[in-house]
Amino acid sequence: MKNILFPTDFSEISLNAFAYAMEYAQKLDATLIIYHAYHEDISVDEKTQSIYEKIDIDNFRNKKDKFPPFQKLIKASKKGDLKVKYIVDEGVFSDSLFKYVAKRDDKIDIIIMGTSKGKNSSLFSIFMETNTIKILEEIDKPVIAVPENAKFDGSLDNIMFLVDYRDEEIEPLEKITKVVKEFSAQLHVVHFDLAHGESISPLMDNFRQNLTLKHKKTKFVSIDTLHLKTSLTDYCTENKIDMVCLLNQERNLYQRLFTFSLAEDLINHIDIPVMAIYKK
């Protein structure tokens, strides 16, 4: 991993998510690209306006100066130096963000962004026609959505990857395994059996045999349930899950988690970051 993109509007939600972004970048020795877009005809809140005044937003694109709120957090970090790059575009935030990713001037490996409950979050209010979940679906990059109430203790100890034991899940799982190893975390590979058909054990055994990348701290769990949301919440709480990883693919059983109701419940009520992994 080389570049992590962190879109920001300088809100408290964004500052909270920055802790996760810093940890990722520092652990993986990646460059954190802090991205902002502005438009002269679009009004901003007082906090954002005060940031504009401090950094002289009109000239920032040429200066490539520093964003004071994040510099303060970087200096306070105990993890060491952070490779950081600041990008400011002029235009509507959503349009500019998509264009920036598509240009590939900086090869983006993953996107980390904050999100909040309801329809009044400052950064994601620009995406209200689609909301955060649509962003996860449309950007052809893994995206980590960090809820506003997520509390980051400085480490990622337990990471969950939801599977349906399909072959197309093997490659994304192995990529996640590399990240899990970097954090020395416990990897929970979890299947929720909603079909209640034949035993899932043969599928699970075959899936495990086809994995080439191994991690000692990996556990495979199959949970028989009629209530996916409740069972998922219970497992996350009982096992102190720090992040849930989902494969965003139409054929995958967990595509239902990308509907507004379930995905927003996962982000808003459990208050755990969600990583959406795109795969055609």
Secondary structure, DSSP 8 states (H G I E B T S, - for coil): --EEEEE--S-HHHHHHHHHHHHHHHHTT-EEEEEEEE-TTS---HHHHHHHHHHTHHHHHHH----HHHHHHHHH-SS---EEEEEEEES-HHHHHHHHHHH-SS---EEEEEE-STT--TTGGGGTTTHHHHHHHHSSS-EEEEETT----S---EEEEE----GGGHHHHHHHHHHHHHTT-EEEEEEEE-S--S-SHHHHHHHHHH--S--SSEEEEEEE-S-HHHHHHHHHHHTT-SEEEEEE-TTSGGGGGGSHHHHHHHHHHS---EEEEE--
